[in-house]
Amino acid sequence: MLLFDAHLDLSLNALSWNRDLSEPLHEVREREAGLSDLKGRGCGTVSLPEMRRAGIGFCIATQIGHSVSKHSPAYGWNSPEQAWAQTQGQLAWYRTMEDRGLMSQIRCREELDVHVARCSDGLEGTPLGYVLSLEGADSLLTLDNLERAYAYGLRAVGPAHYGPGRYAPGTGEKGPLEPRGRELLREMERLGMALDVTHLTDEGFDEAMELFGGTVWASHSNCRALVPGQRQLNDSQIKSLADRNAVIGVALDAWMLYPNWTRGETTPESSGLLLESVVEHIDHVCQLTGDFCYSGIGSDLDGGFGTEQTPKDLDTIYDLQRVATMLDERGYSREAIEGIMHGNWLRIVREALPVS
């Protein structure tokens, strides 16, 4: 089945992890044999050939440039200028993949429709269609940078990431948007960009949903009713997103799927965590909202972790195909499964994109 993955940190993996994602996945893993500089070495699940094998025709691909203050405990770059430069290097990698015919940026509805037609004929020889999103807005030195980014095809922004942020506090923090974050939302709406509420605090979420009138989604967020913690969405937030016709992409990071996961200690084997837990989060969104059209995939695979922090029955991104089978076994209709696997994201992304 055709898949749309709404959150993949491809350029981060290519540049910060030094992974040649044009290679088959087994070669990416072999290159990292014996390395221990970063967790997840040798345990990656994503490469461009593996994505094609998995039936992924579309994704939302990120730029990430988190900056930190001197006293911030969060990871990142020591200045916004460094963070901006990182995002520009990531953009250069995407452009290089386009030059090789491996990826194709989707910037408008016309380009999306053309790529949908190409994928309908099969993915063999078809580049990966990607919509560019910024995870965490710290790299935007001023709102002029946002307009520059829109010009090169940035179509969505998540104002927050982890820890304190220049525009909004993120995961692990409390409190509302920063004053410049409110200005950011107004400029995003003026430009016609989508808002990704992933990583916002509860206060920031409420404020953003009230202030922002454009397209909203949660690219990689799970359900707090199943796994407690601020990183997940509570039922009220899920209903609020459904009221805005948003889509929520289920993420495969184990600590967002297993309620007692301790990072660095719990393992997929000790937890018994299975892909079925992914379907539980999808099903919770569907049951809570009474419809299938608000749920999708936003795997975040290889988002700073590998198979050491995923369900134990997942080996590569190819295993996302099994989600469709599990939904079928639960009695979901063909229409619902296709919506969850790709249709819902295609709908909302098309809504967010300019006509041409």
N, C-alpha and C positions, 0 to 999 in steps of 0.2 A: 504493500500500500504506500502511496505517496505520503511523505512526511514533511512537516514544517516544524523545525526546532527554533523556538523563539529566543533562545539565549545560548550563545557559544562565544567563548573568549578566544577566537582563533588567532588573532594577531598577537595577543599576549603570549600564547603558547609558542608561536613562531619566533618571537623576538626575545622575550624574557626567559623562556625555557629552552631556547635554541633548538626548536623542533622543526624539521623540514616536513611540513604537513602535506607536501605533494607526494611523499613516499607512501608505500603501503604501510599499514600500521605495524606489522611485525618488524619492519626495518626501523621505524621510529623507536620501538621498544628495545631492539637489539643495540642501537647506538647508546642507549642509556644504561646498559647492563653494568652494574658495579658502581654507578653514581649514587651519591647520597646527599648532594648539596640541597636538594629540595624534596619534600615528601611527594610521593607519587612517581618518582623516577622509575622508569621501566614498567609502569602500570597505566600508561595512558590509554585512552579508549577512542580517541578521535584522530582521523586524518581525512584529507579530502577524498582519496579513493574509498576509504571505509564508509564515509558518508554517502557516497554514490551507491555503494553496495547495500547500504541500509535504506535506500529509497528516499533519501533526503534531497528534495529538489530546491528547498528554500530554507533560509535561516535568518534570524536577526543576529548580526555579528557586531561585536563591541569594539569600541575604543575604551581604554581605561587609563586614567592618569590621576590617581589619588594623591593629593598633597597633604602634608601634616605640619602642625605647629611644633615648636621645639619640645613642648611638654605633652604632646599627644601620644597615647600608647599605640595608636593604629599604625599599620604599615603604610608606606607610600613614599613620595618624593618630597624633598625638603623645601621645595618652592613651587608655586603654581607655574612659574616659567619652565621648570624642568618637567612638570607634569604635562604642560602643553606640548613641549618638544617630544615627549613620549608618544602622545596621541598622533603627532604628525609622522613619526616613524612607523607607527602602526598603519596609518593611512597609506604610506608608501608601500608597505607589504601587501595590502589589499590590491593596490594598483598593479603591483608586480604579478600577482596571481591572475589579475584580469588580462595582463599582457600575454600570459602563458595560455590563456583560454580556459583556466580552471575555475574562475569565478566571474560573476557578472553582477554589477551593482544595479539595484532597482531603486530608482529615484522618483518615479511617477507612476500613475495608473497605467499609462500606455505601456511602459516597460514591464510592469507586472503582468499585464494581460498577454504580452508577447511571450513572456517566460512561462506562464501557465500553459500556453499553447505548445511550446517546445517540450515541456515536461509530459504533456499528454501523449506524445509520440515516443516516450521512453527517456531514461536518463543517460543512456550510453552516448557519450560524446557531448552531453549537455553540461555546460558549466553550472556550478552552484550559484543560484540566485540569492543575493544577500541584501538586506536592508541594514543600513548603518545606524547604530545606536551608541550613545555615550553613557557609560555606567559610572555615575558620580560626576558632578559638574565642576569639581575643583580646578580642572585644567583650563577652564574658561577664564582668562585673565580679566576680561570685561565682556559686556554684552556684544561688543563688536566682534569678538571671537566667535560668538554663537552665530552671528550672521555670516561670517566667513565659513564656518562649518556647514551651515545650511547650503551655501553655494557649492561646496564639494560633495554634498549628498547626505549629510547627517539628517535623519528624519525623526529621531526619538531621543529623549534625554531622561535619565533617572537622576534627579538632583542629588541623591544621597548614595553613599556606599557604606563602608564600615567606619565607626567612630565619629569624631567631630568632623564637620564639613564646612567649607566656605559658604555654601548656599543652603545646606540643610544638614542637621545631625542625622546620623545613620544608625545602622544596627549596633546595638549595645549602648545607645545613648537615649536621652529623653529630651523633650522640649519641642517647640514649634520651629517653623522655617526661620532661617536668618532673613533679615530685611532684604538683602540682595537676592535671596531665593524667591521672594515674592515678585521682585522685578523680573527675575528669570522666567517665571511662569507667564507673566504678561507678555514678554517678548516671544516666548515659545508659541503662545497662542496667536500672536500677530503673524508670525512666520508660517503657522500651520503645522507645527511639529506635534508629535505625540508625547504624552507624559507617561513615563514608566514609574509607578509608585513603589516598586520593589525597593527594599532597604529603608524606606521612610519610617520614622518613629510614628507612634499612634497619633500624637499631636500633629506632626507634620502631614500625615495622611489626611486627617480631617480638614486641615487648613488648605491643603493642595486641592482636594476634591471640591471645596467650596470656591476657591479662587479661580481654578482653571476650567475653562469652558470647552476645550478641545477634546480630541480623542485621548482616551486613557486606557492603559493596560497594566498588567502585572506580569512581566516577562517570565520570572522564575520565582514563584511564591507558593508555599504549601499552606495547609490548614492548621490553625492553632488549636482547633477542637480535637485534633488527633495527636499533635505534637506541641506541647506548651512552649511558649517563648515568643518574644517580641518579633523575631525574624519572620514568623508565620503570620498569615492573615486571620483575624478573628471572624466569626460568622457575620457580625454586623458590617465589617469591611467588605466581605465577599458579596453580601447583598447590595451594598452601596455600589460596588463595581458593576454588578449585574444590572442595576438600575441605569447605569451609563452605557450599557451594551458592551462592556469591556470583556476581555479574555484573560484568564489566569493560567499561566503555564506552570505545570507541575515540574519541580526540580528533583534531581536524583542524588543530591548531596545527602549522605546517610544521616547526619545529625538533624536534618529537616524531615526525615522519614521515620526515625526510631526515637521514641520519647526519652530513652535513658542512655543515649549515646554520649560517651565521654571521649572527646577528640584526643587522639594519641594513646588511648587505652582500649576502647571498644573496637572490635574488628567485625567485619561481615560474618565471619564464622562464629564468633562468640555471641553475636546478637541474633543470629538466625534470620537476619533481614533479607527479604526476598522482593523481587519486582512487584509482587502482588500488593505491596504497600503503596506503590506508585498509583495503582488502580484505586486503592482505598481513598486517596486524596482526590483523584478525579471524580470518583463516585460521590464523595461528600459534597463537592461543589455542585454536581448535577442534582443531587437529592435536595440540597438546601435551596437552590434557585428554581427547582422544578423544570429545568431544561438542560440540554447538553451543550447549548451554544456559547457558554461562558467558560468552557474548560478546554485546555490544549496542552501541548508539550513545550516546556522551556527547560531543557535538561540540565544546563550548566555543567555538562560533563567536561572534565579536565579543566574546571574552573578553580585551579589551585589544588586539585586532588586527583587521584586516579582510582583504580579498582580497590585500593585499600580503604576507601570511604564511599562505596556504593553498595547496592544490594549484592549478595554473594553469588546470585545466579546471573549477574551481568558481566560479560567479558569485554564487549565493545559496544559502541553506539549502535551497531547493527541490532542488538537485542531490544531496542525500542520497538521493533516490529512486533514483538511478543505482546506488547500492551494491547494492540488491536485484537489479538486472539483472546486475551483475558477479558476484554470488554465484551466480545462476542459470547464467551462462556457465561457471562453475567446477564445475558439477555439483551444487551444493547443492540439497537437496529443498525443496519448497514449505514443509513444516513447519519446516525449519531456517531458511529465510529469514524466515518470519513470526516465529520465535522471536528471531532476531537483531534484527529491525527493531522489534519491540514486545513480543512475548510473554514473553521472558525478564525484561524489566524489570517488566512487569505482575505476573509471578509473585513476584518478590522484594519488590517494593514492597507487594504485598498481604500478604505474610508479615510485613513490618515494621509495618504499620498496626494500630492497635487495632480491635477488632470494631466498636465504635460510639462 
